[in-house]
Amino acid sequence: MNMEVGPQSHDGVRNMLEKLSSLWDVRAAVNNDATPYSELLFENGRLDFSESLVPFRSHPNWQAASAEMKSRCLSYGWIIYNLKTIYIECDIVTPACEDIIKRPPVESSNRDILQRVMSEALLDEALHTKMSVTACNYIYLNRKLPYLDFTDFNLIRWRDQILATCTAEWQRRLTRFGIACASETLITDYLKTLSEDDSIQQVCHEVTRTHAVDEWSHSSVFSFVACDIVHTLSVRERAYLQAVIAKTVEMFADNEMGAWAQALSLAGFQGHEAVLMECSRSSEVEVYTESVFSLLARIGLE
């Protein structure tokens, strides 16, 4: 449900947020009854992750790898994707929701509805986190994989660095909100590949399909909330928020080679250091650039 935003009056924003909130009970896919993962058939011959999302998929060493090795590495691709999702939900989206729930913009006439939709989004994100944890452990159990203990995701580190340089509370709030708003928009592009790939493991397909349904709605929620917030900002604050959102696309598209290095080592992929070094400069930033420019235009920050 990706509703168009465009320039909106306070009443227009309120009407759309009311509509999104009224649909939440039936719209939030993760909040509805779903088939327990334990009841989904695990098929050993199916891959757990889409090869098209592997950042080094074109490298000759990857192309020459055995089907068994590729499958093992793709299982770790699924783990990396879910771990990063968990960190985004907990460290990026949740704090932005909490900011608005605790202290909605005093200049806004839509304070009550902003709190309500952010509370609903926060509930969804908690359930997405639970879903990703369960989905990771499902693959660990069935593939009998050594655990990947990785915490140093570039997007999270960059966010923490930006926050550390902020000298005012308004900068911290706009940083948290801008990165979350961009991430909720960008993740829909990433999820699209996995959610439409019915060749991968059934549980992996179902998890991403459920997640995608909610994130398409969250993209609309955050866009309308952003539209309301932008109305209250000074020229300086608007420029700051625009810069944060634009920069997020580069960090979101980062291939997280640190996570892959650790995962490929666990998988036993020989010569992975050279592969990752040769592919370290590549990124998928062009996949996301159009979405962020579209987001900036929708919320009045062209």
C-alpha positions in Angstrom: 0.0 0.0 0.0 2.3 2.8 -1.2 0.1 5.9 -1.2 1.2 9.0 -2.9 2.2 11.8 -0.6 3.1 15.0 -2.5 2.6 18.4 -1.0 0.0 18.0 1.7 -1.9 20.3 4.1 -2.0 19.4 7.7 -5.6 18.1 7.2 -4.5 16.1 4.2 -1.7 14.4 6.1 -4.0 13.7 9.0 -6.7 12.1 6.8 -4.1 9.8 5.2 -2.6 8.8 8.5 -6.1 8.2 10.0 -6.8 5.9 7.0 -3.5 4.0 7.4 -4.1 3.6 11.1 -7.7 2.4 10.6 -6.4 -0.3 8.3 -3.6 -1.4 10.7 -5.6 -4.2 12.4 -6.2 -6.0 9.1 -3.2 -4.7 7.2 -0.3 -5.6 9.5 0.7 -8.9 8.0 3.1 -9.8 10.8 0.3 -9.3 13.4 -2.1 -11.7 11.7 -2.2 -15.5 12.2 0.5 -17.1 10.1 1.6 -20.6 9.5 4.2 -21.6 12.2 7.6 -22.1 10.8 7.8 -25.5 12.3 4.9 -26.5 10.0 6.7 -25.3 6.8 8.5 -28.1 4.9 12.3 -27.7 4.9 13.7 -28.8 1.6 17.4 -29.5 1.7 17.8 -29.1 -2.0 16.4 -25.5 -2.0 18.6 -22.5 -1.6 18.0 -20.2 1.4 18.8 -16.9 -0.2 18.7 -15.3 -3.7 22.0 -15.5 -5.5 21.2 -12.2 -7.3 21.7 -10.4 -4.0 25.2 -11.8 -3.4 27.7 -8.8 -3.9 30.4 -11.1 -5.4 28.1 -13.2 -7.6 30.0 -12.3 -10.8 33.5 -13.2 -9.4 35.1 -16.2 -11.2 35.9 -17.9 -7.9 32.2 -17.8 -6.9 31.2 -19.0 -10.4 33.6 -21.9 -10.1 32.4 -22.9 -6.6 30.5 -26.2 -6.1 26.8 -26.2 -5.7 27.2 -27.4 -2.1 29.6 -24.6 -1.2 27.3 -22.0 -2.9 24.3 -23.3 -1.0 26.2 -23.1 2.3 27.3 -19.5 1.6 23.8 -18.5 0.6 22.5 -19.9 3.9 24.8 -17.4 5.5 23.5 -14.8 3.2 20.1 -15.4 4.7 21.6 -15.1 8.2 23.4 -11.8 7.3 20.2 -10.3 5.8 18.2 -11.2 9.0 20.9 -10.0 11.4 21.1 -6.7 9.6 17.3 -6.5 9.7 17.3 -7.0 13.4 19.8 -4.2 13.9 17.9 -1.9 11.7 14.6 -2.6 13.5 16.2 -2.3 17.0 18.8 0.4 16.5 17.4 2.6 13.7 13.6 2.4 13.4 12.6 1.8 17.1 14.4 4.9 18.4 12.8 7.1 15.7 9.4 5.7 16.6 10.1 6.3 20.3 11.1 10.0 19.6 7.7 10.8 18.1 5.7 8.7 20.6 7.4 10.4 23.6 7.7 13.9 22.2 5.6 14.5 19.0 6.4 17.9 17.3 4.9 20.6 19.4 4.2 22.7 16.3 2.1 20.0 14.7 -1.7 19.9 15.0 -1.5 16.1 14.3 0.3 15.1 17.5 -2.2 12.4 18.5 -2.3 10.6 15.2 1.5 10.8 14.8 1.8 9.0 18.2 -0.8 6.4 17.2 0.8 5.5 13.8 4.3 5.4 15.3 3.0 3.1 18.2 1.5 0.8 15.6 4.7 0.8 13.5 6.7 0.1 16.7 4.6 -3.0 17.4 5.2 -4.2 13.9 8.9 -3.7 14.2 9.1 -5.7 17.4 7.3 -8.6 15.7 9.5 -8.3 12.6 12.5 -8.6 15.0 11.0 -11.8 16.5 10.3 -13.1 13.0 13.9 -12.6 11.9 15.3 -14.2 15.0 13.1 -17.2 14.5 13.9 -17.4 10.8 17.6 -17.3 11.5 17.4 -20.1 14.1 15.3 -22.2 11.7 18.1 -22.2 9.1 20.8 -22.7 11.7 19.0 -25.7 13.0 18.2 -27.3 9.7 21.6 -26.6 8.1 23.6 -27.3 11.3 25.7 -24.1 10.7 28.2 -22.6 13.1 26.8 -19.4 14.5 27.7 -16.1 12.9 28.5 -13.6 15.7 28.6 -10.3 13.8 27.6 -6.9 15.1 29.6 -4.3 13.2 27.1 -3.4 10.4 28.3 -0.3 8.5 24.8 1.4 8.5 24.6 1.2 12.3 28.2 2.3 12.8 27.7 5.3 10.5 24.5 6.3 12.3 26.3 6.2 15.6 29.1 8.3 14.2 26.7 10.9 12.9 24.9 11.1 16.3 28.2 11.5 18.0 29.0 14.6 16.0 25.6 16.3 16.7 25.8 19.4 18.8 22.1 19.9 19.4 19.0 17.8 20.2 17.2 18.8 17.1 20.1 17.4 15.0 19.9 14.1 16.9 16.2 13.8 16.4 16.3 14.6 12.7 19.2 12.2 12.3 17.3 9.4 13.9 14.2 10.1 12.0 15.9 10.8 8.6 17.8 7.5 8.6 14.8 5.5 9.8 12.5 7.2 7.2 15.0 6.4 4.4 15.6 2.9 5.6 11.9 2.1 5.7 11.6 3.2 2.1 14.8 1.5 0.9 14.1 -1.9 2.5 11.1 -2.3 0.2 13.4 -2.4 -2.8 15.6 -5.0 -1.2 12.7 -7.2 0.0 11.1 -7.2 -3.4 13.7 -9.6 -4.8 13.4 -12.1 -1.9 9.6 -11.8 -1.5 9.1 -12.6 -5.2 11.6 -15.4 -5.4 9.5 -18.6 -4.8 12.4 -20.8 -5.7 14.1 -20.2 -2.3 13.3 -22.1 0.9 9.6 -21.8 1.7 10.2 -20.3 5.1 12.6 -17.7 3.7 10.1 -16.8 1.0 7.3 -16.5 3.5 9.2 -14.4 6.0 10.3 -11.9 3.4 6.8 -11.8 1.8 5.3 -11.0 5.2 7.9 -8.4 6.0 7.5 -6.8 2.6 3.7 -6.4 3.0 4.3 -4.4 6.2 7.2 -2.4 5.0 5.3 -1.2 1.9 2.8 0.3 4.4 5.5 1.6 6.7 7.0 3.4 3.8 3.7 5.3 3.4 3.4 5.9 7.2 6.9 7.3 7.5 6.4 9.4 4.3 3.2 11.0 5.7 4.8 11.5 9.1 7.8 13.1 7.4 5.5 15.4 5.4 3.9 16.6 8.6 7.3 17.1 10.3 8.8 19.0 7.3 6.0 21.6 7.7 7.4 22.4 11.1 11.1 22.8 10.2 13.2 25.8 9.5 15.2 26.2 6.3 18.3 25.0 8.1 16.6 22.0 9.6 15.1 21.0 6.2 18.5 21.1 4.6 19.9 19.0 7.4 17.2 16.4 7.1 17.5 16.3 3.3 21.3 15.7 3.6 20.8 12.8 6.1 18.2 11.1 4.0 20.3 11.4 0.8 23.4 10.0 2.6 21.5 7.1 4.0 21.1 5.5 0.5 24.8 5.1 0.2 25.2 3.5 3.6 22.0 1.3 3.2 23.4 0.0 -0.1 26.7 -1.0 1.5 27.5 -4.7 0.8 28.6 -5.3 4.4 31.8 -7.1 3.4 32.8 -7.5 7.0 29.9 -9.7 7.6 30.5 -11.7 4.4 34.2 -12.2 5.3 33.2 -13.8 8.6 30.4 -15.8 7.0 32.6 -17.1 4.2 35.3 -18.1 6.6 32.7 -20.1 8.6 31.4 -21.7 5.4 34.9 -22.8 4.4 35.0 -20.8 1.2 38.7 -21.0 0.1 40.3 -17.7 -1.1 37.4 -15.6 0.1 39.7 -12.8 1.2 40.8 -12.1 -2.4 37.2 -12.3 -3.7 36.0 -9.8 -1.2 38.9 -7.5 -1.7 38.3 -7.4 -5.5 34.6 -6.7 -5.0 34.8 -4.4 -2.0 34.3 -1.2 -4.1 31.1 -2.4 -5.8 27.7 -1.5 -4.4 24.1 -1.6 -5.2 23.6 2.1 -4.6 22.0 2.7 -8.0 19.2 0.3 -7.1 18.1 2.6 -4.3 18.9 6.1 -5.6 15.6 6.6 -7.4 13.6 5.6 -4.4 15.3 8.1 -2.2 14.9 10.9 -4.7 11.2 10.0 -5.0 10.9 10.0 -1.2 12.5 13.5 -0.9 10.1 14.8 -3.6 7.1 13.3 -1.8 7.8 14.9 1.5 8.7 18.3 0.0 12.5 18.1 0.2 13.5 18.0 -3.5 
